[in-house]
Amino acid sequence: MGTCIGITYILLRKSTKSTSQIISSLKFGIIIFGANWLVFTAFMPFIFKDLLSACIIRVIVDTLLVILSYYVLEILGKLIVKEK
């Protein structure tokens, strides 16, 4: 899953660019990753009982971590470019 997120980040980085790094990371995390992850895990509560809250928490935590990762990568990328 991490590899797929990384490849998606590389391929769609230019389409999620905004004036702010925070908005860019929110676009990628919520729209691209979060929506996809929510749809992917949406069927789980129908198969396994008492799994709805766990799936919701998993989607929220994973999406927040992807947003944070995108933001950190953007900051590190700008720092590396400045050093060269």
HUCORDA-V495785 format. One record per helix or strand of 3 or more residues. SS is the DSSP state (H for helix, E for strand). FROM is the first residue (numbers start at 1). TO is the last residue. Records with the same first field share a line. If there is no record, write none. Layout:
SS: FROM-TO  FROM-TO
//
This chain:
H: 2-12  14-16  21-41  44-47  52-83
//
